[in-house]
């Protein structure tokens, strides 16, 4: 302990000195008590509501370090204003995320209802992703596998590119002609480009049909709506910007011609039963219905995205099973686009065959992000194994370069959602019910590896 020195101008009496020492001792005692109280408060388990609020505030603060990190927010405006007013350091945010997760884990899961237990698991998974993203923003370099696991709670098992060679050979046998297979396939698919003057009508007809098929099985808010826009200069082909209050902005990128096959894909994926429906149900049933504020914010780099992208991709085959898609395209979309419906069947068959190559995209992305191949090599491999033109291959690799392991959410997420929904039963009613549980409950990727059951309380 250090000695206490009095100022030179102060010469206390014995009684004054004693009083000063007593006041100093009292101050030190109060300070110790306050510090102890702060420690006790920090060690006290959080309630789920308190943890959820802090999670939202932390997410908004992280978003101030990375544009696009917060994909959607429709919670209290003052929380967003507060995050903008003071830019908290990355190290401080990381420590806060770790502390919140520690206190969240101290909540006794056995005391929670089934739905509350899912809520706790959801918050913990989101916080783990936030910690990983903060590490990356601070300069950490992770392998493809570690990054995917840290951000999206999955470690995908990928096939080597050679596993897709038999599929290429099968497609090659179906497409007569000379030259590289990707070029012949691109020439064939280019014939199905939707004329720009007809694009709006085709997209609206597609989205309307996707909606009609969805509302047969899932009740949607009566005031739900979306705005459709066509944009350029993006690395993605379509995007849903959820605005809250059952409202979305759906954007379609027209840098490259939009093919007829993309109309149903985008209508389901961005709209029904995809992103628009997912966000609406989370807002309606969890944020507004239960007051769970964590569902007022959507951090892009989180397990929530695997559920969002996987369910949006699976929604295509759920809404248009079997030959339904071909019948709708040939009977409605081809005529609207001014295309020959007689070619629809072969176009559909080739599309189904190319879909078997989708996993190659992840293998290429892993090799590219882990530095085993250059960007130029990644583009060439994408041309070969995704059967894309140089321009479309460039766009695909630009997306990977910007969003990195986010690409796992499309293919790997689709596989997990498909298996989960299929395990619910054999009928379409069973499948739609399982899909609705994914879209309206606090689901995490590991839930999709379990049998399909409902948490209703």
ChimeraX attribute file (.defattr): number of C-alpha atoms within 10 A of each C-alpha:
attribute: neighborCount
match mode: 1-to-1
recipient: residues
	/A:1	3
	/A:2	4
	/A:3	5
	/A:4	7
	/A:5	6
	/A:6	10
	/A:7	7
	/A:8	6
	/A:9	6
	/A:10	7
	/A:11	10
	/A:12	12
	/A:13	9
	/A:14	9
	/A:15	9
	/A:16	11
	/A:17	13
	/A:18	12
	/A:19	13
	/A:20	13
	/A:21	13
	/A:22	12
	/A:23	12
	/A:24	12
	/A:25	12
	/A:26	12
	/A:27	12
	/A:28	12
	/A:29	12
	/A:30	12
	/A:31	12
	/A:32	12
	/A:33	12
	/A:34	12
	/A:35	12
	/A:36	12
	/A:37	12
	/A:38	12
	/A:39	11
	/A:40	11
	/A:41	11
	/A:42	14
	/A:43	13
	/A:44	13
	/A:45	19
	/A:46	20
	/A:47	13
	/A:48	20
	/A:49	13
	/A:50	13
	/A:51	21
	/A:52	21
	/A:53	15
	/A:54	18
	/A:55	24
	/A:56	23
	/A:57	18
	/A:58	21
	/A:59	25
	/A:60	23
	/A:61	24
	/A:62	25
	/A:63	20
	/A:64	18
	/A:65	15
	/A:66	12
	/A:67	9
	/A:68	12
	/A:69	18
	/A:70	18
	/A:71	16
	/A:72	19
	/A:73	20
	/A:74	17
	/A:75	17
	/A:76	11
	/A:77	9
	/A:78	9
	/A:79	16
	/A:80	19
	/A:81	11
	/A:82	13
	/A:83	18
	/A:84	14
	/A:85	11
	/A:86	10
	/A:87	14
	/A:88	15
	/A:89	11
	/A:90	16
	/A:91	12
	/A:92	9
	/A:93	19
	/A:94	21
	/A:95	12
	/A:96	16
	/A:97	23
	/A:98	15
	/A:99	13
	/A:100	23
	/A:101	23
	/A:102	16
	/A:103	17
	/A:104	24
	/A:105	14
	/A:106	13
	/A:107	17
	/A:108	11
	/A:109	15
	/A:110	8
	/A:111	9
	/A:112	15
	/A:113	13
	/A:114	14
	/A:115	16
	/A:116	17
	/A:117	18
	/A:118	19
	/A:119	22
	/A:120	23
	/A:121	20
	/A:122	19
	/A:123	21
	/A:124	21
	/A:125	22
	/A:126	27
	/A:127	24
	/A:128	20
	/A:129	25
	/A:130	25
	/A:131	20
	/A:132	23
	/A:133	22
	/A:134	19
	/A:135	16
	/A:136	13
	/A:137	14
	/A:138	12
	/A:139	9
	/A:140	10
	/A:141	12
	/A:142	15
	/A:143	13
	/A:144	22
	/A:145	15
	/A:146	16
	/A:147	21
	/A:148	25
	/A:149	19
	/A:150	23
	/A:151	26
	/A:152	29
	/A:153	21
	/A:154	20
	/A:155	15
	/A:156	17
	/A:157	10
	/A:158	14
	/A:159	12
	/A:160	13
	/A:161	16
	/A:162	10
	/A:163	12
	/A:164	16
	/A:165	14
	/A:166	10
	/A:167	17
	/A:168	21
	/A:169	11
	/A:170	11
	/A:171	17
	/A:172	16
	/A:173	11
	/A:174	11
	/A:175	13
	/A:176	11
	/A:177	10
	/A:178	8
	/A:179	8
	/A:180	12
	/A:181	22
	/A:182	20
	/A:183	17
	/A:184	19
	/A:185	21
	/A:186	16
	/A:187	13
	/A:188	13
	/A:189	17
	/A:190	15
	/A:191	14
	/A:192	21
	/A:193	17
	/A:194	25
	/A:195	16
	/A:196	13
	/A:197	9
	/A:198	12
	/A:199	21
	/A:200	17
	/A:201	13
	/A:202	23
	/A:203	23
	/A:204	14
	/A:205	18
	/A:206	24
	/A:207	22
	/A:208	16
	/A:209	18
	/A:210	25
	/A:211	21
	/A:212	13
	/A:213	17
	/A:214	22
	/A:215	12
	/A:216	10
	/A:217	17
	/A:218	16
	/A:219	11
	/A:220	15
	/A:221	13
	/A:222	7
	/A:223	8
	/A:224	14
	/A:225	13
	/A:226	16
	/A:227	11
	/A:228	15
	/A:229	13
	/A:230	13
	/A:231	13
	/A:232	13
	/A:233	9
	/A:234	15
	/A:235	19
	/A:236	17
	/A:237	19
	/A:238	20
	/A:239	19
	/A:240	23
	/A:241	18
	/A:242	23
	/A:243	17
	/A:244	18
	/A:245	16
	/A:246	20
	/A:247	18
	/A:248	24
	/A:249	17
	/A:250	21
	/A:251	20
	/A:252	22
	/A:253	18
	/A:254	17
	/A:255	17
	/A:256	13
	/A:257	15
	/A:258	19
	/A:259	16
	/A:260	25
	/A:261	21
	/A:262	17
	/A:263	22
	/A:264	25
	/A:265	22
	/A:266	26
	/A:267	26
	/A:268	33
	/A:269	29
	/A:270	29
	/A:271	28
	/A:272	25
	/A:273	30
	/A:274	28
	/A:275	27
	/A:276	27
	/A:277	30
	/A:278	25
	/A:279	27
	/A:280	24
	/A:281	25
	/A:282	21
	/A:283	26
	/A:284	20
	/A:285	15
	/A:286	20
	/A:287	19
	/A:288	15
	/A:289	11
	/A:290	10
	/A:291	14
	/A:292	18
	/A:293	22
	/A:294	28
	/A:295	23
	/A:296	20
	/A:297	22
	/A:298	22
	/A:299	22
	/A:300	20
	/A:301	24
	/A:302	26
	/A:303	28
	/A:304	24
	/A:305	22
	/A:306	29
	/A:307	26
	/A:308	24
	/A:309	25
	/A:310	25
	/A:311	31
	/A:312	31
	/A:313	27
	/A:314	25
	/A:315	29
	/A:316	21
	/A:317	16
	/A:318	21
	/A:319	23
	/A:320	18
	/A:321	12
	/A:322	10
	/A:323	10
	/A:324	11
	/A:325	17
	/A:326	21
	/A:327	15
	/A:328	15
	/A:329	22
	/A:330	19
	/A:331	13
	/A:332	15
	/A:333	25
	/A:334	21
	/A:335	13
	/A:336	17
	/A:337	24
	/A:338	12
	/A:339	18
	/A:340	12
	/A:341	18
	/A:342	10
	/A:343	13
	/A:344	21
	/A:345	15
	/A:346	12
	/A:347	18
	/A:348	17
	/A:349	12
	/A:350	17
	/A:351	14
	/A:352	11
	/A:353	14
	/A:354	17
	/A:355	11
	/A:356	13
	/A:357	18
	/A:358	16
	/A:359	21
	/A:360	23
	/A:361	23
	/A:362	26
	/A:363	17
	/A:364	24
	/A:365	24
	/A:366	23
	/A:367	15
	/A:368	22
	/A:369	19
	/A:370	15
	/A:371	12
	/A:372	12
	/A:373	16
	/A:374	13
	/A:375	17
	/A:376	12
	/A:377	14
	/A:378	23
	/A:379	25
	/A:380	17
	/A:381	19
	/A:382	24
	/A:383	23
	/A:384	20
	/A:385	24
	/A:386	23
	/A:387	21
	/A:388	24
	/A:389	21
	/A:390	17
	/A:391	12
	/A:392	20
	/A:393	20
	/A:394	20
	/A:395	19
	/A:396	23
	/A:397	22
	/A:398	17
	/A:399	17
	/A:400	22
	/A:401	15
	/A:402	10
	/A:403	13
	/A:404	18
	/A:405	23
	/A:406	21
	/A:407	20
	/A:408	26
	/A:409	26
	/A:410	23
	/A:411	20
	/A:412	22
	/A:413	27
	/A:414	22
	/A:415	16
	/A:416	22
	/A:417	27
	/A:418	21
	/A:419	15
	/A:420	22
	/A:421	26
	/A:422	19
	/A:423	18
	/A:424	19
	/A:425	14
	/A:426	10
	/A:427	9
	/A:428	16
	/A:429	13
	/A:430	16
	/A:431	20
	/A:432	22
	/A:433	19
	/A:434	21
	/A:435	26
	/A:436	21
	/A:437	18
	/A:438	24
	/A:439	23
	/A:440	18
	/A:441	20
	/A:442	23
	/A:443	19
	/A:444	25
	/A:445	21
	/A:446	13
	/A:447	17
	/A:448	20
	/A:449	13
	/A:450	11
	/A:451	13
	/A:452	21
	/A:453	13
	/A:454	14
	/A:455	13
	/A:456	10
	/A:457	8
